Amino acid sequence: MLAYQAFSDDAADNRSGQQWAVYNRIILRKLRVCSEEDFRLNETRLGQSLKRHLSPIIFPASPTTDAARCRENLEWLAVLIAATQERIDYEGSIDWFCFDPECRYQLKPGESVIYNQSEAGAVRWRRTGRKSDLLWHYWMNRVVQAFVGSGMAGQIIGSPENHELNQLAYIKACRSELQLQQIYGLGDWLSLEDGTQVPLHHVLLASELTSVFFQSQFDLPPDFSTTSNLVESVFRAGDGSEKAFYRRADSRLPQAGGGRCAGEGTVSPTRLQ
């Protein structure tokens, strides 16, 4: 029903998918109120249903009460489809409303439209994202410079086959440690609920190793090779020796490890895989 709309020239690429979402919602709501008797179907009952609801539309020999009722039901079904589509569109806009107070919603003929009352929110959003990117680059740049200065850039961390992954995880753990200590004032140790003291760096390193191991084993193809935007921007600002390290440090994902944060004290890497 209404399937012909999918073939119109101005139909959206995902028009068919949107319509099926609407049909699915309507069917599920109907099934919730159906009785057990409604599911006891046989050829006789199906024939009676087709004769009553479909035949008057397909074979309109003469105006009858049944034909008029079928047309009326079809018109109300079109109204239900439009209303359900509007509701699904509105539900899909909730996240946008939560994050952008200038977001507005309106229903135009045949479609729902989400728009911003002004560009102020979009400009503020882009500016905030830009600040976040710059801060991320700042902390990574500090740690990488310290890591190179410590002499660890030329050392093998863990087994040779996992060195690059270990190296990247170690650097990322040092970045987080530096942020937590200089912004939030954390010390070198964390206290657990039972009073146990654990090294902050080891906690962060364990988290990075877990993340990197999962990505390397489950998320990335065996021949995955990439260089992050962060590392590219850093090695452009460094000297020749550092450039070689940056290319090597982020060419693959790792399993990594280490002692203290590079450059903030002595570095004594722990044994890694």
Buried (B, 14 or more C-beta within 10 A) or exposed (E): EEEEBEEEEEEEEEBBEBBEBBBEBBEEEEEEEEEEEEEEEEEEEEEEEEEEBEBBEEEEEEEEEBBEEBBEEEEEEEEBBBEBBBEBBBEEBEEEBEEBEBBEBEEEEEEBEBEBEEEEBEEEEEEEEEEEEEEBBEBBBBBBBBBBEBEBBEEEBBEEEBBBBBBBBBBBBBBBBBBBBEEEEEEBEBEEEEEEEEBBBBBBBBBBBEBBBEBBEEEBEEEEEEBBEBBEBBBEEBEEEBBBBBEBBBBBBBBBBBBBBBBBEEBEBBEBB
